[in-house]
Amino acid sequence: MKRNGLIYLFAIIFLASCSNSGTGELVGTRKSNKPFYQPDPYGMVFIPQGSFTMGAGTEDLTHSHLIQPKTVSVSAFFMDQTEITNDEYRQFVDWVRDSIARTLLGAVRPSVYLIERNAKTGEVYDPPRLNWKAKIDWNSKDQDIRDALEALYLPENERYFRRKEIDSRKLMYTYYWVDLHAAARKDFSQPGDAKNASFANRSRQDRSVFVHNETINVYPDTLCWIADYTYSFNDPLTEKYFWHPAYDHYPVVGVNWKQARAFCVWRTELLNNAIRQKKGGVALSEFRLPTEAEWEWAASGGNNLNPYPWGGPSTRNAKGCFLANFKPLRGNYVADGGLRTVVVGHYPPNDFDLYDMAGNVAEWTNSAYDPASYNVSWDMNPNYTYNAKDSDPPAMKRKVIKGGSWKDIAYYLQITTRTYEYQDTAKSYIGFRCIQPYLGRNKGDNPNRASRVYH
C-alpha cells in the first residue's frame, strides 16, 4: 500500500513537469497569445510605407540646391486627415486650465479634487492625482473656492469692462521629453566623464541627464493677425478667430513649434491614460509632428514626381476651379473661394484621403532646417533634427514648414518646396497636424496594405 502511494506521488510530479512552464522550450514571456491590433486613431488616415523621390530637379540652381532629388523610403504611419482645428486645440487649452484649477482647489478641498490613494490596491499617490470626475463650479458661492480660483483670472486692474477673464499667461503646461539622440551618442555631460571613456563605464552614468523638463504657455498668439500684417485691418480675427464658434473647424494658427510639440505630448498621454484605465490595455505609440520626408510622402498621395498633392501641373481642376486656398493669379485672394483661412476639408483630398496638404495654412514638421540636410540624412526615414536651446543662435532654431498657405503663391504649394520658420515664432498662416507611427495590423486590415511600395 505504501509502495502504491509512492508511485502515485511520482506520477503527479512527472505530469507536472510536462506543463508549458517546465518544458525547457523558448516560449517567451507573454501570458496571452492574443495578436496586437492597432486601431485607427480617431480623425486619422493610414499612410502606407513606400519609396519615392524626395525633392525635384529643376533648372533653377538655387531651388535645386535646396531640394536635390533623392530616393528615400518611409515607414507606415497614421496622419491627421485635416489640420488641427481651433476646436481641437481648445480641448488642450481647456485641459490645461482645468488641471491648474483642480490643483488650486485641491489646496482647499483635497477630499473632492485630489485622489490620494488607489481605491482598489490602496497604493498611496505621491504627489496626489487630480480627480477629473469632480466638476469645477466656476460660479461657486463658497468663498474658499472663489478665492482659490481667483489666481487664474486677470488682475482687476487689467480687466476690460470689469469682466472676469482667465489670464492666458497662466496657462502653463509642464511635460517631459527624452533626448534620445544625445543618449545614442552617449553624450553624458557630467563632471569627470571623459568623452573617450568606454561604453561600459558611460552606460553606468546617471541617465536622467537626457530627461528634459519643459514648461510652456499653451495659449495661441491671437495677436498674430495684427503682428504679421501691421498695415492691414485684421482686428476682427484677432478678437474672435480662436474662441468664436464660427471658427471651430478652421485650422488653428498662432501656435509656434514648441506649442505644437507640447500638444503632441498631451495628446499622447490623453489617449494612453484612457487605454490604461481599461483592463489589460496596451499603450500605443506617441503622437508627434511628421518629419519632412513623412510629410512629403503623405502629401504626394503615392503619385511620384507630381508637383501638387492632387497630381498634375495645374492648380485648377477640369472645370477651372482652384484646388486649394492660396494666393492665385495676381493676388486675387477670393478667386479660390477664401479670403484668408477656410474651414478644413473644403477642397478635395489627395489619393491618401488627406485634406489641405497644400494651402489653407502651412504646417510645422519635426525636422530642423538646413540647406544641405538632404546630403547628410539617411535614405530610410530621413530626418535632420536639432534640439535648439533658448541660448542657441537663431539659425539653429529653424524648423521646416511645408504646404504653403492662404497668403502664398502657387510655388509654395508644391510638395517639394522647402521653407522654414523659427521654433519660438507664431504666425497667422502656420498650423500643424500630428502623426502616429504604425505598430501592427489593424482588425480587418488587408495584410498587404502596409507593405505596398510606390514607385
N, C-alpha and C positions, 0 to 999 in steps of 0.2 A: 504493500500500500504506500509505504514511504517512497519506494522507487518510482511508482506511478506519478506521485506528486512532483518529483524532481524532473521527470520527463515533460510533464505539463508546463512547468516553470521555464524550462529550456525552450519549449515550443513558443511560448509567449515572447521570450527575448528575441528569438530568431525572426518571428513575424514583425516585431517592432523594428528590427534592423533593416527590414525591406521597405520601410516607408521612404518617401522622397527626401526627407531630411537627412537620411543616413546612407544614401546610395553611393556617395562619393562622386556623383556626377556634377558637372558645372551647370547649375540651373538658375543662377542669378539671384538677385535679392528681392525682386518684386513678388509680392504675395498674390497679386492679381494678374491674370493674363489678358485682361481686357485691353483691346487696342486703344491707342490715344487718338482722339479726334479733336481737331482744332476748328471750332465753329467760325463761320464768317462773322467778323466783328460788325456790329450794327453801323450802317452807313458806309461800309467799305466794300470794295470790289476786289476780286482776286486778280493779281497780275502774275502771269506765268514766268518762269525763268526763261532766259533767252540770250542770244548773242546778236549784237547789232553793231553798226558802225557809228561810234560816238564822234561827234564833230563832223565837219564837212570841208572839202577843199573848195577854194574859190580863187578868183584872180585878184581879189582884194588882199594884198600882202599882210596888212595889219590884222585883218579879220582872220586870215589863215593862221597867223601866229598864235592867236588865242584859242582856236578850235581845230587843231590839227587832227585829221581823221585817224581813228584808231579803233580796231575791232575789240570789243570788250564783251564779257559775259556777266550776267547779273542773276542773282538768286531770286526765287519767287517771293512774293510778299503781298500783303493786303494794303490798299491805299484808300483814303477817304474819297468818296465819289465826287464830292464838291469841296470847295474851300471851307474852312471852319467859319461858321456864321456868327453874327453878333449874339444870337440867342444861345448858341452852344458855348461861346466864350463867357457869356454872363453866368452860366452854370458854374464855371470855375471861379469867377469873381464872387458870386454869392456863397459858394462853399467856403472860400477864404474868410469872407465876412462873418458867416455863421460860426466857423470854428473859433475865430477870435472872440465872438460874443459869448460862446459857451465857456471859453476859458475864463473870461471876466466874470460870468455868472457863477462859475464853479467856486469862485472865492467866497461867495455869499450864500450859495445854495449847493454845496457839494453833493448832497444826497440826491439831488434832482439832475444836475447837469454833468456829473462825473461818475465814472464806474471805477471803483477802487479794487474790485476783485472779480474773478470769473465765477459766476453763479453755479456752474456745474462742477468745476475742478477745484475751486477755492483758491486758485492762483492769485496772488496779490500783484496788481499792476503798479509799477513804479517807473515813471510817474503815472497817475490815474489816467484813464482814457476818457474821451469825451462821449457823452451819452447823446447820440444823434436822434434817438427816439423822443427825447424831451423837446417840446416845442418852445420857441422863443416868443415871449409876449412883449413885442416892441412897444406896446402902449400900456404896459402894466401900471397899476396904481400903487404897487408895492414900492416904497421909497428906496429900499435897498437895491432892488433890481434896476430901477431907473437911474440910480447913482452909478451902478456898475456899468450900465450901457452907455452912460454919458461920455465915457472915454473914447467911444467910437465915432462920436459926432463932431462936426466942426465947432470950434470955439465960438462963443456968442458974438464976438466982435467980427467974425468972418462970415456970418450967416446973412444970406440975401433975404430981405423982407421978413426977417426973424423966423425963417423956416428951418426946421431941423433937418440936416442932411448928413449922411455918412461921410466922414472925411476920407476920401480916396487915398490920401497919403499914408493912411494907417493900414491899408490892406496889403500886408506883407506876408509872403509865403516862403517858408523855410523848407528846403529839401536838400538831399544828399546825392552826390554822384561820385562814381569811382573813375579815376583817370587810368584807364586800362593801358593806354599807350605808354605812360610813364612806368607802369608796373611791368609791362613787357620788356622795357629797356633795363629793368632792374635799377632804375634811377632813384636810389634811396638818398634823399637829401638830409642825412643825419651826421652829426659830428663824428669824425673818426672813421667814416665809412669810405674807404678808398674805392675809386671807380674801377680799378683793376682787380678788386677782390674777387675771389671765386664765387660761383653761383651758390654753392653750398653755404658759404658764410653769409652772403647777401640775403638768401631766402629765409634766414632766421631773424632778419631785422623786423621792426615793427611795421606791418603793412598798413597801419592806419594813416601813414603819410600820404597814401593815394586816395583817401576818402576826403572829399571836399564838401564843405557846408556852405550853402549859398542862401541868402535871404534877398528876395526881390519883390518890388511892388508890382502887383499884377494888373492894376487898372490901366487900360489903354490910354494913350495920349490923345484925348479928344480935341486938343487944340492943333493937331497936326494939319487939319484942313486950312487953318489960317497961316500956320508957320511955313507950310510948303509953298503957299501962293499968297504972299503978302498983299499984293495989289489985285485982289480978287475978292468978291463977296461970297464967302463960304460960311458965314456965321450960322445960318440955319442948320447946316450939317454938324457944325461944332457943338451946337446945343442939343441936337436930337439924335444924331446918327447911331450912337451906341445903345442908348436905352429905350428909344421910342419903338413901340410895336410895329410901326410901319416898316422898320428896317430890320425886323427879326431875322429874315432869311437873306440878308445881304452879307457879303464877306466882311469879317471883322478887319479893321485896319488900325493903324496907330499902335501896333504891337511890335516891339523890337525882337531881335533874335533870341535874347535871353528869356524874355517872357514866353515866346513860343516854345522854347525848350522846357521851361517850367511847366507849361500846360501839358506837355507830353508826359512828364514825370507824374503829375497829378492824375492824368487820365489813366496811366498805368496802374497806380495804386487804387484808384476808384474801382476799376474792373477786377483787379486781383483780390482786393479785400472782399468784394461781393462773392467771388468764387470760393474764397477760403471759408466763408461762412456756411457753404454747402458741405455736407459730409463727403469727405474724400475728394473735394475739388482740387484740381491741379492748376497752379497759377500759369498764365500764358506769358508769352514774350512781351517785351516792353513796347510801348508806342514811342515813336521818335520822328524827327524830321527826316525826309528822304535825302539820300546822298545825291549829288549832281547826276551821277550815272543812273541811279534808280529813277529819278525824276524824268530824265531824258528818255529812258526806255519806256516808262509808263506813258509819257506824252506821245510817243511815236505810234502807239496802238499796234505795234508789231509791223508797221509799214516802214521798212528800212529806207533811209535816204530821202524821205519826203520832208519838205521844209516845214509843214504845219501839222498840227495834231490830226486834222481831218484828212490829210493826204492831199497831194496835188500842189501846184504852184500858186493857186489863186486864193484870195481871201473872201471870194463870193461863191455861192452855190449856183446851180444851173438857172435859177430864177433871178439871179442878180442880187440876192440878199447877202449881206455880210454875215460871216460865220463866227464872229467874236465881237467883244466890246473893246474897241480901241480907238485910235485917232485916225480915221480914214481920210482919203482924198487930201485936200489942202487944209485940214484942220476942221472938217465938218463933223464935230463930235456926235451930233444926233443922227447922222446918216445910218449908223448901225443899230439904232433903237435905244441908245442910252447916252445920257449926257455925262454922267460920272459912273459910279458903280451901278450895277443892276443886280436883281435877285439871282442867286446861284442857280445853275441848271437852266438858264433861259435859252441858251443856244444848244444845238445838237451835240451829243457826246462823241468821243472818238471810238475806235474799234475795241478798246478795252472798257468801254462804258464809263469813261471818266469825263466829267464836265469841266469846262473853263480851264483847260490846260494851256490855253492861250487867251490873253486878255482878261478883262474884269479887274483882277489885281495880280501883280507879280507875287511870287511865292518864295519864302525862305527855304533854303536847303541846309543840310547838315554840314556841307563842305565849306572849307575856307577857300578864299580866292587867291590864286596866284597865276600869272600868265603862263607859267611853264609847268603847271601841275600835270598836264597831260603827259609830259615826258618822264615824270618821276613816279607816277602812280602805276600800280599793277594793272594787268588787263582782265582780272577777275574781281568783280565788286570793287572797282577803283574808287578811292576816296582820299583826297588830301584834306587833312584836318589839323587844326591848331587851336588849343585851348588858351585863348588870349586872356591875360590878366588886365586889370584896370590900369596898371602901370606900363603896359606894353605900348609901343608906338601905334598910331592909327593904322598903318599899313598891315599890322598883324591882326587887326580886328575886322578885316573884310570878310564877309560871307557871301557866297554865290546866291544870287536870286535869278529865277527863271520865269519865263512865260509872258512877260510884258503885261501891261495894264491898260486901264481905260484912258490914260493920258499919253500912251506911247504910239509911235508909228508902227507899221506892219513889220519892220525889220526886227523889232524886239519880240514879236510874237513867234518868230521862228524857233523851232525846237532846239537848234544848236547854238543860238545866241547866248553869250555869257555876259553878265554884268554883275555888279556887287553893290552892297550897302554895308555900313558899319554895324556891328552886332549890337551896339547900345543906342542905335538910332531908330526911331519910329516914323513911318511915313504914311500918308493918306492913300498910297497906291500899292502897299505891300501887305499881303496877308500870308497864310500858310495852310498846309494840310498835313496830316500825320500818315505814317505807315506803321504796319505791324509785320515783322518777319514771319514767314510761313514755316511752321514747325513740322506738320504732318498732314495726313489725309483728312479730308472732311467727310462727314456722313453723306453717302450718295454721290460722292465726288468721282469723276472719271479718273482712274488711276494714271492715265496718260496726260492729264491736264497740266500737271506741274512739271512735266518733263519735255514739253514741246519746245523746240528750238527754232527761232525765226531767223531767216537769212535775208 
